Amino acid sequence: MVRKTKSKSGTTLRAPAIVVGWREWVGLPELGDARIKAKIDTGARTSAIHAWEIQPFEREGEAWVRFELHPNQGDNKTCIACEARVIDSRTIKSSNGQQQKRYVIRTPLRVGDHVWPIELTLTRRDEMGFRMLVGRTALKPRALVNPSKSYLCPTSA
C-alpha cells in the first residue's frame, strides 16, 4: 500500500507505506514463511535468495523450478522444500563482477505487516553475509530505506 498525499501546490505525491532499515527480518508466505534475515540493498536492482538443489521441471506446459531454502544463516540443516513457476531466466552481474544465469520467480514478500509481490532470483549465497538480498526494484514505491537503522519493522512470520 502506498499513501497518497497532496503537496502545497496540489500535486499528488506518493509516500512509501513503510520505512525499513538496512537489514530486516522478512518472510516469504508462499515459500514456507520462515523468518529470513535480509539485507536491504538499494545498490542491487534484483532481489536474491539462497537456494540449494535448484531443479527445473515442467508443469502443464509451463516452466517451474524446485529448490530448497536454508533460511537461517550458518545453518544448512534447516531446510524448506519449495516449488515455484519460473517467470524468467536472467543473467545477473553480482557485486564481485561475475555473471550468472539465474531463474526468476514471483512471490509475495512480507516485511512487518506489509505484503507485496516481488521478483526473486535463485542462487547460492554461501559466501554472503545474508541469505536474502532485497533489491531496489522490490522496494519501490512501497518502502523507504533508512541506512543508519536496522530492524525497523515488526518481526515477520
N, C-alpha and C positions, 0 to 999 in steps of 0.2 A: 504494500500500500504506500502511495506517495501522497504527502499532504500538499494541497494547493493553497497558496496564499496570494494576496494582492500586494503589489509594490505601491509606493506613493503615487506613481504615475498611472496606476490602474492596470498594469500588466500582470498577468497571472504568472506566478513563479512556482516552481515545483521544489519543495523542500524534501530532503530524504526522510524516510519514515523512521530510520534509526541511525544512531551513531555507534560505530564499533571501534574497538581498539586494534592494535596491530596484530594481536592474536586473540582468538575467541574459541570457546567450545561450541561446536556446531553438530548438527545431526543430519542424516540423510534418511528421511522417513521411509522411502521405498527400498532402501538398501540395508535394512536391519535396524536403522535408527540408533546406532551406537553413538556415544559421545566421542567426538574426534577433536583433538586439539589442532586447530588450523591456523596457519599464518595468513593474515590478510595482506595481500601483496599488490599494491597498485602499480608496481613496476612490471607485473606479469599480466598479459592480456587474458590468457586462458587459465582456467582452474584445473587442478590435477589431484588425483587421489592415488595413494599407494595400493596397487593391486597386484596380486600374485596369480599364477596359473591362468593367465588370460587365454581363453579358447573361443574362437569364433565358431558360430554354427548358424544354421538357417531354420527359421520357424515360419511356416505359412508363406514362404517366398520372400521373407524379409531377413535382413542380416541382424543377428543377435550376437551377444558375447556373454560368456560365462566366466566368472572370475571370483577370487577370494579377496576379502578385505581383512586386513590386520589393523584394526583401528587404534590400538594402543602403542605408543612409542616405546621401543625397546622390548616389545612382547610379540614374538612371532608364533605363539601358541594359540592365542585367542583369534578365532577365525570366523568370518561370516561369509557363507556361500551366497553369491548373487548372480542374477541374470538381468540383462537389460537390452533393449533394442538399440542397435547402432544407428546413430543419425549421420555419422560422417567418419572419415578416416583422414587425419591431417598430419602433415609434417610440422613438428613443433621444434623450435630452437630453444634449448634450455639456457639457463643463466651462465653455464660454462661454455656456451657456443656450439655444443653438439646438437645435431639434428636427429630426430627420432620420429618414426611414423607411429601414430597412436590412434586407438579407437576413441570416438567421442560418443558419449551418451547424454541424454537429457534426464534429469532427476530433480526432485524438489530438494532445496537446501533449507534447513531450519536454523535460524540464528535468534536466540531468545524466543520471543513469542511470534516471530515473523517467519513465514514460509513462502518461498517462491521458487520457480523452476530455473535451473542453471544448466549450462553445458559443462561437462566434466570429462577430462581425458584420463585414460587409464595408463599408469606407468609404474615402474618400480622406483621407489624413493628411499631405498635402503640407506643411502649416504646422507640424506637430507635430515634436517632437524625437526621437520614436521611431516606427519603422514598425509596432510592435505594442505593444498595451497588454494586460496580463493583469490582469483584474479579480478582485475577491474571490470571486465565485461559482466561478470556475475553480480557485481556490486551496484552498478549504475542502473537506474537512478534511485535505487532503494536505500542505499547506505552511504554515510559519510564516515571517513576513517580519521580517527584521532591517533596519529602515530606515536604520541607520547604516553598512551594508556593501553592497558591490557584488560581483557575480560570485562567489558562494559555491559554486556548483555546477560540476562539471567541464564543460568545453565540450561542448555538444550538437552533433549532426550531424556 
